[in-house]
Each structure stands twice: as structure tokens, then as C-alpha cells.
Amino acid sequence: MRQIILDTETTGLEPAQGHRIIEIGLIELHNRRPTGRTFHRYLNPERAVDEGAKAVHGLDDAFLAGQPKFAEVADEFIAFIRGSELIAHNASFDVSFLDHELGRLAEKWLIADLATVTDSLELARKLHPGQRNSLDALCKRYSVDNSNREYHGALLDARLLADVYLAMTGGQGTLGLGASRSATSVGTERPRRQRPAVTIPIVPASEAELALHDAMLKRIDKASKNQCVFRTVDAPTTVQ
């Protein structure tokens, strides 16, 4: 099973408004294990970066002007993802931008022509309804170290998402939440702790305590007109 963890950075929020991809980061997994293969490219978007987007990823126009255009890396990108399962956080955002870029090529493509797509945000919302499910929140929940994430970065965020995704789906052969557990999950449950044997000490009542107890029973017996149930049971024996 070949999976690709995907993240992108962009000049803004809407491809319909002419915004473009400026960074792509891909991490390859095979049978849920990182293979060490990655794809990472900065891109010249041929337009200015919005100030709001720049505050998120820190990539400016001067740096991006010297990077290749998407069309120059498209063949390598397509070959890397073809036939895989793409996993992205809020996947509709990344896919809309990638479809926009692929649609500008001489040979037009859609992501759906090249790969299946899984949205890790949707998965997180099913697993943790009503909770915050941003990548930062999931890193905290699954103890994934994101201390180096001063800015968003496509490859850095893809690495973090890979760790989070594997933690979220630990022991599962597929992402089907209703699927039966696969053999890889055997032995992953926390073993039951064995309680050590405990000797409970028995402390007999003293003569003074027995006398007070007997006096209380007499008062109860008198008030209940000889209906005190404690008087009807056998007297306790002293355990030596």
C-alpha cells in the first residue's frame, strides 16, 4: 500500500482569485512505513504573495522569483503521486490548488485522475468530535514534537502530519473506521496490571468497644420494642 502525505503553501486562500502554489511537500509511506523518499519544491507563482499568507509561511516574493514554475516540475510531481493514496489535512484546500495548477498545463489533469484522496481532518473530526483538530492540536494530542514549527512549511508540515496520521490510525490496515481490526493491531492493547496479593489485617474490638456496642444495641432494642435485628444473630466470635 503506497501512501503520500501531502502539504502545500500558497500565495493566498482562493485559486479562483488567481492564487497559486508556492511550495509542495510530499512524504512517501509504504505499508505505513516511511520509505525515505520525499518530494519538496519551492515554486515561482508568477504573482505577489498576500501579506496574510506571508505571515503564515514566511516566503516572500524575492525568494520565490528564483524558483521553478509549477509546469517545470509537474512531470516529476505527477510521477511521484500517480497511483497512490494522497493524505492531506483539509484536503479540499490542497486539491483545489493542485487541480488549478494541473489545469494550466498543456496536458490537463485532475488529482482524481492520478490518486485517491483521504482527508486527515475529516478522520480526526470523526475520532475526536467537538474538539480542536488543527495540525497543532493533533500534535499536542498525540505527543508529536512540533516545537520547530515557527512558520508553516510544506515539507515540515507533511512530516508532522505523517506522524499524526500514523498515530491516529495505529494498528489499522485501512482507514475504514468500521473495519475489523487487522492483524497488525494484535498486542497493541495495554496489558492488564496484575494486582499484588494483599494481606488484610483483622483488628478485633477491645473490651471497652464491645461494651459500648452492647449498650447501643440495648437502647435500640428498647426503642424498637425488642425488634432489634442485631439481637437475633449469633454473637461474633473472636478471630485469633
C-alpha beads as a LAMMPS data file, in Angstrom:
LAMMPS data file: protein, C-alpha beads

240 atoms
239 bonds

1 atom types
1 bond types

-500.0 500.0 xlo xhi
-500.0 500.0 ylo yhi
-500.0 500.0 zlo zhi

Masses

1 110.0

Atoms # bond

1 1 1 0.000 0.000 0.000
2 1 1 1.586 3.252 -1.161
3 1 1 0.520 6.450 0.581
4 1 1 1.748 10.003 0.078
5 1 1 1.444 12.606 2.839
6 1 1 0.843 15.967 1.173
7 1 1 1.046 19.613 2.167
8 1 1 1.193 22.836 0.172
9 1 1 1.763 26.532 0.827
10 1 1 0.108 29.171 -1.331
11 1 1 0.021 32.893 -2.114
12 1 1 -3.486 33.184 -0.656
13 1 1 -6.693 31.319 0.031
14 1 1 -8.570 31.080 -3.283
15 1 1 -7.290 29.669 -6.584
16 1 1 -10.359 31.224 -8.227
17 1 1 -8.863 34.613 -7.338
18 1 1 -5.610 33.753 -9.086
19 1 1 -3.692 32.496 -6.081
20 1 1 -1.014 29.901 -6.755
21 1 1 1.024 27.197 -5.028
22 1 1 4.466 28.289 -3.826
23 1 1 5.622 25.127 -2.017
24 1 1 4.844 21.399 -2.221
25 1 1 5.974 18.790 0.302
26 1 1 5.387 15.042 -0.114
27 1 1 6.373 12.128 2.154
28 1 1 6.092 8.563 0.831
29 1 1 4.844 5.702 3.033
30 1 1 4.808 2.054 2.024
31 1 1 2.755 -0.270 4.204
32 1 1 2.548 2.558 6.767
33 1 1 6.319 2.982 6.981
34 1 1 8.259 5.999 5.679
35 1 1 10.419 4.950 2.736
36 1 1 12.735 7.956 2.958
37 1 1 11.509 9.257 -0.426
38 1 1 10.295 12.847 -0.430
39 1 1 9.343 15.482 -2.976
40 1 1 9.947 19.101 -1.997
41 1 1 9.840 22.107 -4.287
42 1 1 9.510 25.851 -3.857
43 1 1 7.714 27.413 -6.821
44 1 1 7.592 30.758 -8.574
45 1 1 3.876 31.673 -8.502
46 1 1 4.277 34.455 -11.071
47 1 1 2.381 36.805 -8.778
48 1 1 2.757 38.520 -5.410
49 1 1 2.215 36.728 -2.111
50 1 1 -0.561 38.136 0.100
51 1 1 0.705 39.654 3.339
52 1 1 -1.571 37.388 5.372
53 1 1 -0.166 34.282 3.684
54 1 1 3.393 35.563 4.085
55 1 1 2.812 35.876 7.841
56 1 1 1.901 32.185 7.926
57 1 1 4.723 30.650 5.878
58 1 1 7.350 33.416 5.741
59 1 1 8.045 33.009 1.995
60 1 1 8.484 36.322 0.163
61 1 1 8.379 37.392 -3.476
62 1 1 12.140 37.906 -3.794
63 1 1 12.924 34.338 -2.736
64 1 1 10.191 32.779 -4.870
65 1 1 11.168 34.686 -8.016
66 1 1 14.230 32.466 -8.371
67 1 1 12.315 29.180 -8.050
68 1 1 10.992 26.976 -10.906
69 1 1 7.420 27.327 -12.127
70 1 1 4.920 24.546 -11.493
71 1 1 4.949 23.484 -15.143
72 1 1 8.690 22.809 -14.850
73 1 1 8.237 20.272 -12.010
74 1 1 4.795 18.943 -12.988
75 1 1 6.017 15.721 -14.627
76 1 1 8.099 14.811 -11.572
77 1 1 5.198 15.651 -9.244
78 1 1 2.725 13.570 -11.278
79 1 1 5.082 10.595 -11.375
80 1 1 5.570 10.788 -7.593
81 1 1 1.861 10.700 -6.696
82 1 1 0.458 8.557 -9.508
83 1 1 -1.434 5.511 -8.228
84 1 1 -1.078 6.436 -4.568
85 1 1 -3.424 7.382 -1.752
86 1 1 -2.863 11.076 -1.013
87 1 1 -3.353 12.095 2.614
88 1 1 -3.724 15.792 3.418
89 1 1 -5.115 17.840 6.283
90 1 1 -8.126 19.779 4.998
91 1 1 -7.507 18.034 1.694
92 1 1 -10.060 20.049 -0.295
93 1 1 -7.823 23.126 0.067
94 1 1 -4.691 21.423 -1.297
95 1 1 -6.564 19.525 -4.008
96 1 1 -8.315 22.669 -5.291
97 1 1 -4.964 24.405 -5.727
98 1 1 -3.330 21.361 -7.320
99 1 1 -6.247 20.926 -9.724
100 1 1 -5.882 24.601 -10.633
101 1 1 -2.165 24.155 -11.348
102 1 1 -2.669 20.892 -13.261
103 1 1 -5.413 22.525 -15.298
104 1 1 -2.982 25.148 -16.546
105 1 1 -0.732 22.548 -18.177
106 1 1 -0.804 21.750 -21.883
107 1 1 -1.947 18.239 -20.923
108 1 1 -4.570 18.933 -18.289
109 1 1 -5.040 16.682 -15.271
110 1 1 -7.077 16.429 -12.107
111 1 1 -5.798 14.920 -8.871
112 1 1 -8.684 12.434 -9.090
113 1 1 -7.130 11.117 -12.326
114 1 1 -3.865 10.371 -10.538
115 1 1 -4.605 9.308 -6.964
116 1 1 -7.262 8.728 -4.331
117 1 1 -7.522 11.319 -1.570
118 1 1 -8.002 10.929 2.191
119 1 1 -8.686 13.963 4.362
120 1 1 -6.973 13.530 7.731
121 1 1 -9.018 16.450 9.107
122 1 1 -12.268 14.592 8.442
123 1 1 -10.789 11.498 10.048
124 1 1 -9.730 13.498 13.119
125 1 1 -13.224 15.007 13.440
126 1 1 -14.747 11.509 13.488
127 1 1 -12.260 10.317 16.083
128 1 1 -12.428 13.478 18.238
129 1 1 -15.840 15.125 17.705
130 1 1 -16.282 18.554 19.238
131 1 1 -12.537 19.018 19.821
132 1 1 -9.911 21.154 18.109
133 1 1 -8.399 19.175 15.254
134 1 1 -5.867 21.516 13.711
135 1 1 -2.461 20.005 12.993
136 1 1 -1.014 21.775 16.043
137 1 1 -3.827 20.466 18.263
138 1 1 -3.327 16.920 16.966
139 1 1 0.431 17.143 17.502
140 1 1 -0.260 18.006 21.133
141 1 1 -2.882 15.253 21.490
142 1 1 -0.608 12.574 20.038
143 1 1 2.647 13.861 21.591
144 1 1 4.226 14.747 18.239
145 1 1 7.003 17.314 18.682
146 1 1 6.191 20.437 16.637
147 1 1 8.470 22.817 18.535
148 1 1 10.324 23.705 15.305
149 1 1 7.134 24.923 13.619
150 1 1 7.734 28.673 13.850
151 1 1 6.305 29.043 10.335
152 1 1 4.182 26.681 8.280
153 1 1 6.283 24.791 5.758
154 1 1 5.064 22.180 3.292
155 1 1 7.706 19.532 3.961
156 1 1 7.823 20.170 7.718
157 1 1 4.032 20.009 7.972
158 1 1 3.952 16.847 5.846
159 1 1 6.418 15.207 8.254
160 1 1 4.310 16.248 11.250
161 1 1 1.132 15.030 9.543
162 1 1 2.779 11.681 8.776
163 1 1 3.491 11.179 12.491
164 1 1 -0.006 12.323 13.481
165 1 1 -1.716 10.185 10.842
166 1 1 0.186 7.057 11.841
167 1 1 -0.675 7.716 15.493
168 1 1 -4.358 8.320 14.704
169 1 1 -4.638 5.129 12.669
170 1 1 -2.272 2.979 14.723
171 1 1 -2.899 -0.735 14.234
172 1 1 -5.302 -0.253 11.338
173 1 1 -4.673 -1.784 7.951
174 1 1 -7.108 0.671 6.320
175 1 1 -8.767 3.943 7.185
176 1 1 -12.256 2.433 7.369
177 1 1 -13.455 3.311 10.846
178 1 1 -15.919 0.447 10.780
179 1 1 -13.433 -2.127 9.500
180 1 1 -12.387 -5.060 11.608
181 1 1 -9.032 -4.766 13.326
182 1 1 -6.154 -6.051 11.271
183 1 1 -3.525 -8.472 12.443
184 1 1 -1.113 -5.552 12.957
185 1 1 -3.185 -4.427 15.934
186 1 1 -2.638 -7.648 17.892
187 1 1 -0.643 -6.975 21.026
188 1 1 -1.115 -3.208 20.891
189 1 1 -3.599 -3.092 23.754
190 1 1 -2.232 -2.118 27.139
191 1 1 -1.713 -5.326 29.222
192 1 1 -3.803 -5.686 32.338
193 1 1 -1.890 -4.892 35.501
194 1 1 -1.707 -7.765 37.986
195 1 1 -2.571 -6.639 41.493
196 1 1 -0.133 -7.889 44.121
197 1 1 -1.529 -10.119 46.862
198 1 1 -2.520 -8.054 49.913
199 1 1 -2.867 -9.382 53.482
200 1 1 -5.671 -7.512 55.233
201 1 1 -5.080 -7.222 58.972
202 1 1 -8.004 -8.116 61.276
203 1 1 -8.185 -5.913 64.372
204 1 1 -10.619 -7.278 66.999
205 1 1 -12.694 -4.830 69.060
206 1 1 -11.460 -4.074 72.549
207 1 1 -13.482 -4.911 75.664
208 1 1 -14.417 -1.222 76.054
209 1 1 -15.593 -1.007 72.421
210 1 1 -17.685 -4.178 72.816
211 1 1 -19.292 -2.745 75.947
212 1 1 -20.233 0.488 74.134
213 1 1 -21.621 -1.525 71.237
214 1 1 -23.742 -3.659 73.576
215 1 1 -25.088 -0.578 75.310
216 1 1 -26.139 0.918 71.960
217 1 1 -27.931 -2.305 70.987
218 1 1 -29.854 -2.266 74.277
219 1 1 -31.072 1.288 73.606
220 1 1 -32.121 0.304 70.052
221 1 1 -33.841 -2.828 71.348
222 1 1 -35.765 -0.839 73.921
223 1 1 -36.813 1.862 71.447
224 1 1 -37.979 -0.745 68.921
225 1 1 -39.833 -2.846 71.478
226 1 1 -37.493 -5.808 71.257
227 1 1 -37.286 -5.677 67.444
228 1 1 -33.539 -5.020 67.172
229 1 1 -32.347 -7.393 64.416
230 1 1 -28.793 -7.346 65.704
231 1 1 -30.040 -9.232 68.742
232 1 1 -31.326 -12.084 66.547
233 1 1 -27.979 -13.043 65.004
234 1 1 -25.307 -15.120 66.556
235 1 1 -22.772 -13.316 68.643
236 1 1 -19.482 -12.736 66.793
237 1 1 -16.560 -14.973 67.534
238 1 1 -13.135 -13.562 68.098
239 1 1 -10.611 -14.417 65.378
240 1 1 -7.281 -15.401 66.842

Bonds

1 1 1 2
2 1 2 3
3 1 3 4
4 1 4 5
5 1 5 6
6 1 6 7
7 1 7 8
8 1 8 9
9 1 9 10
10 1 10 11
11 1 11 12
12 1 12 13
13 1 13 14
14 1 14 15
15 1 15 16
16 1 16 17
17 1 17 18
18 1 18 19
19 1 19 20
20 1 20 21
21 1 21 22
22 1 22 23
23 1 23 24
24 1 24 25
25 1 25 26
26 1 26 27
27 1 27 28
28 1 28 29
29 1 29 30
30 1 30 31
31 1 31 32
32 1 32 33
33 1 33 34
34 1 34 35
35 1 35 36
36 1 36 37
37 1 37 38
38 1 38 39
39 1 39 40
40 1 40 41
41 1 41 42
42 1 42 43
43 1 43 44
44 1 44 45
45 1 45 46
46 1 46 47
47 1 47 48
48 1 48 49
49 1 49 50
50 1 50 51
51 1 51 52
52 1 52 53
53 1 53 54
54 1 54 55
55 1 55 56
56 1 56 57
57 1 57 58
58 1 58 59
59 1 59 60
60 1 60 61
61 1 61 62
62 1 62 63
63 1 63 64
64 1 64 65
65 1 65 66
66 1 66 67
67 1 67 68
68 1 68 69
69 1 69 70
70 1 70 71
71 1 71 72
72 1 72 73
73 1 73 74
74 1 74 75
75 1 75 76
76 1 76 77
77 1 77 78
78 1 78 79
79 1 79 80
80 1 80 81
81 1 81 82
82 1 82 83
83 1 83 84
84 1 84 85
85 1 85 86
86 1 86 87
87 1 87 88
88 1 88 89
89 1 89 90
90 1 90 91
91 1 91 92
92 1 92 93
93 1 93 94
94 1 94 95
95 1 95 96
96 1 96 97
97 1 97 98
98 1 98 99
99 1 99 100
100 1 100 101
101 1 101 102
102 1 102 103
103 1 103 104
104 1 104 105
105 1 105 106
106 1 106 107
107 1 107 108
108 1 108 109
109 1 109 110
110 1 110 111
111 1 111 112
112 1 112 113
113 1 113 114
114 1 114 115
115 1 115 116
116 1 116 117
117 1 117 118
118 1 118 119
119 1 119 120
120 1 120 121
121 1 121 122
122 1 122 123
123 1 123 124
124 1 124 125
125 1 125 126
126 1 126 127
127 1 127 128
128 1 128 129
129 1 129 130
130 1 130 131
131 1 131 132
132 1 132 133
133 1 133 134
134 1 134 135
135 1 135 136
136 1 136 137
137 1 137 138
138 1 138 139
139 1 139 140
140 1 140 141
141 1 141 142
142 1 142 143
143 1 143 144
144 1 144 145
145 1 145 146
146 1 146 147
147 1 147 148
148 1 148 149
149 1 149 150
150 1 150 151
151 1 151 152
152 1 152 153
153 1 153 154
154 1 154 155
155 1 155 156
156 1 156 157
157 1 157 158
158 1 158 159
159 1 159 160
160 1 160 161
161 1 161 162
162 1 162 163
163 1 163 164
164 1 164 165
165 1 165 166
166 1 166 167
167 1 167 168
168 1 168 169
169 1 169 170
170 1 170 171
171 1 171 172
172 1 172 173
173 1 173 174
174 1 174 175
175 1 175 176
176 1 176 177
177 1 177 178
178 1 178 179
179 1 179 180
180 1 180 181
181 1 181 182
182 1 182 183
183 1 183 184
184 1 184 185
185 1 185 186
186 1 186 187
187 1 187 188
188 1 188 189
189 1 189 190
190 1 190 191
191 1 191 192
192 1 192 193
193 1 193 194
194 1 194 195
195 1 195 196
196 1 196 197
197 1 197 198
198 1 198 199
199 1 199 200
200 1 200 201
201 1 201 202
202 1 202 203
203 1 203 204
204 1 204 205
205 1 205 206
206 1 206 207
207 1 207 208
208 1 208 209
209 1 209 210
210 1 210 211
211 1 211 212
212 1 212 213
213 1 213 214
214 1 214 215
215 1 215 216
216 1 216 217
217 1 217 218
218 1 218 219
219 1 219 220
220 1 220 221
221 1 221 222
222 1 222 223
223 1 223 224
224 1 224 225
225 1 225 226
226 1 226 227
227 1 227 228
228 1 228 229
229 1 229 230
230 1 230 231
231 1 231 232
232 1 232 233
233 1 233 234
234 1 234 235
235 1 235 236
236 1 236 237
237 1 237 238
238 1 238 239
239 1 239 240
